[in-house]
Each structure stands twice: as structure tokens, then as C-alpha cells.
Amino acid sequence: MLTGRLIIIGLGNIGMTLVRTLSRDFRLVCVDVNEKTLQAVRKLWGESVETYQGDATSRLVLQKVGISPADTVAITTSSEEINLEVARVLHQHFPEVRTIGIGITQAGIQEMASLGIEVEGIFAASATGMRNRLEHRSKTVHGIGIGKNEILEVEVSPSSRLANKPLGWLRPKSWRFGLIYRDGNIVVPSKSVVLKPRDKVVILGEPRVLKTVAERLSSSLSDFPLDYGDTGLILVGDRETPAFFSEIAYLASTLPLRRLILAVAEGTEIPELLLQLIADKDPVTVEISRTAAPLEVVRSTLDQRSCSLGLCVMSPGLLFKRFSAARAKRQLLDIFAQADCPVLLATGSHPYEKIAVPCLDQHASHNALESAMDIAADMYSTIEALLALPSKYISTEKEGDDYSLLKKNVSDVALAYRSSIRRVELTGNPIHSFSQALDGYNLQVNEISTANGGSLLHRIFYPDVPWSIVRRARPSALLIPAIEEVL
């Protein structure tokens, strides 16, 4: 463990993820030119973090930070020019301090090394690797395959969000558990086995998938939607609005998807600005879709390509203008079954500064809240849980107990993520009150299940409240596939 302070310079993707995954035992200092980013750090760490706004290539700024030989400096900006200049200043004026930096080109890596910097190459660098180096720990992930990392051994971190979850909850796809070592014993994996902190697990599967799974097991890294896959499928209809394309660009620049597939309705033109904004996704594939039926597009994409979908995006019109409410939900559930990934109905209500989670069922709201937390971590969003306050005149004792459990569930999730979730209590008909309240948010997150099916008469007397809210509310809706509850 460090004896001095840890000073992180540059809070980009790696820097911010490092901030979120570090142990609170660190004496953390953050330096960045962006005050909004520093505010996000203070929100995460509270009064225990020191923050300085300024250009770290300036010796005066570094002197203001008060760097001492006992400190460790991590240079994590995405600009090699800035990283090198900071490294030069540190080498000249603070030669005794331990410095770790991100190198991008081979020449940059060599120059950093010549300055006495411990260098992590950008293509191999990760927040997990940086954290392990800082904590003087060995790597938590060890490849034990035939040099190809098709088999990995991972120690489950106590801070991992997958710890204390049943294996059935984790939805292995393109990978699987081999063995679990716990307290010197072997535990045979099954859906009901709960993953425990400090378990050593052997996982098998596709190398690119295993890397993400290993990071999720060994740290508190979120990176939604990589739990599901690394490819985004964008369904583009023939009547999309500029706001829809703007939201696609926002998602492409914010989410850590490694690949994008744009399935475009015949005759539709993609704005040049959008193509420029997403050009860094390698590769970006633009396909002509001969059908606008969402399920058929998803099926053909999965049939023709070897990819793991992490997110499927479409406008609400592709569902609700083509199908009745019941058939639209059936299409959505079929997409969940085919792709096993969330679906975003994009209305153009970005950026996602305020996220709402309608809480109507304890199990479903727990999963939706966790997904919202993962998204908020990358987008610096605030989260509010919407709850339907039971009527004091006609509610039953069970409804009162369920409501108390819902409130406790919100508090438990907030505590687990070391963040805050504001509870908003609504009265009246849940469909109407929730739909009206959602007008003040940029994104709603819902788990959608197979419940509330049946005949037309059954649906009239027992309406599907979550689905009705999704159809009526104005903001974009992130729909999470239901996770089977493992007993």
C-alpha cells in the first residue's frame, strides 16, 4: 500500500475508472482542467479527496499540489503529448517521486521509460492493471490456456459487483465457469451457487469476452453494457429525426462499445456528421436492411455475424407504430430471447443527466437500479427512484410491507454502490403519475418481464404497469431483460 498520496493527473476513461475502483484506504489527489469532472470525483469520494483544477504541464500547478517523494503520480490522460510533458516536468523538478504513465506510441513509451516512468501501453492499459500496480499486488487474472487466454483464473474481489450473486444471475454467454476454489475446497458451478469474495474461479470461453468478464470479477469496474457484449446494433428506420441521430452519436461517444452495426432501412441516408463522430469505433459497419421489423433485423445480424450484442437501439416508432401494445411487447421479449441484451428506445432526450427508475417490484427494480448505477458512473448522472405511495385508506398490510421493502431495496443498492439515490414518492394511479413524472428526466430504466400476458380481458383488469409506463413516457427508455430469480 502507498505510504504517501496517490496523485492522478487527467481524469479520462482510465483515470475515472481508477478513481471508482480504488480502495478508500488511498489518500487520493486528482488534477484535471475540467471542473465538472472534479465535481464528479468529489461526489464519489466526499471530503477525503483533494482536487486541483489546472494544467499539470505547468510546474506551478504541480507545486501547488505539493508533491513529495513519498507520493505516487499516475498520468492517465489520453494525449501522449500532455503525458510526455507532465513526465518531463516531474523528471526535472520532482525526480524522486514514483510515476506511472500511459504511453500511446512506441516512441512515446521509449521516451517515458528514459525519464524513469513506469509505462503502461495504451492498448494493454486498464484501470484494473493500474490499480494492481499501485497496490503492489500481482495481477489478479492469470492466463493458463495454451498462450491464448482461452482459460483464465480470477480471484473475485470483495468490491466486485458480481460478488455475492448466484451464478445463474450472471448470464454467461460465450463463456462459462469451469471450477470454483473456496477455502481450499472445490465447488462445482451451478445456477444456485453464490459467488463469494476471494473465490478463485476458472472461466473458459472466447478470449475477448474473457478479458471483460475477468475485469468485472476482479474489480468494481462497471462499463455498461459490456456485461452483455461489446457490439451495439443500431436499427435505423426510414423516418428518423435529427434528435434520434444525435442520441446515437452521444451513445457512441460515451459507452465503451468496441463495435457498431448500423442496420439502415433501404433509402435512408445517415448524416455525415454522425459517421464522423462514430468513426473511432472499429469497425463501424453500415448495412442496408430490407425489412424494418426489429426482430428480423436482430436475427439476421446474429445469423450473419459472429458478434456479442451489448445493446440494441431503435426509435419507439419501430415498435409502437407498427405493432399493437401486446405485439410490440412480444417483439421486445423475442429480441431479449435472441440477443440477451438491453434494448434502448431512443427519443432524443439526451444527455442522460437525470435518470429515473420506476420501482414497482422489488426484484425487477433491484436489477434496473444496478443497471442505472452502472450507466450513471460513466455519464455523471443523478438517479432517482420513483415509488408509488400506497393509499392510506385502501391499501392492504401486504402492500405496506412491499412498499417498505422497496424503500429498503433502494437504500441497499445505493449503499452497495457508495452513491446516493433520491426517492420520489408519487400518489394516484401509477401509470398516470409515473408517466407524468418521467417528463422531467432524460432516461428511464426498466426491467421488462413476461408477466401480465393472457387474454384481452385479463390485460384490462390487470394492466402491465411497467410496459404501460414505457409506452406513455417521453424520455428514452432503457429496457433490461428480466433475470431469472435463482433460489
Secondary structure, 3 states (H helix, E strand, C coil): CCCCCEEEECCCHHHHHHHHHCCCCCCEEEEECCHHHHHHHHHHHHHHCEEEECCCCCHHHHHHHCCCCCCEEEECCCCHHHHHHHHHHHHHHCCCCEEEEEECCHHHHHHHHHCCCEEEECCCCCHHHHHHHHCCCCCCEEECCCCCCCEEEEECCCCCCCCCCEHHHHCCCCEEEEEEEECCEEECCCCCCECCCCCEEEEEECHHHHHHHHHHHHCCCCCCCCCCCCEEEEEECCCCCHHHHHHHHHHHHHCCCCEEEEEEECCCCCCHHHHHHCCCCCCEEEEEECCCCHHHHHHHHHHHCCCCEEEEEECCHHHHCCCCHHHHHHHHHHHHHHHCCCEEECCCCCCCCEEEEEECCHHHHHHHHHHHHHHHHHHCCEEEEEEECCCCCCCCHHHHHHHHHHHHHHHHHHHHCCCCCEEEEECCCHHHHHHHHHHHCCEEEEEECCCCCCCHHHHHHCCCHHHHHHHHCCCEEEEEECCCCCC
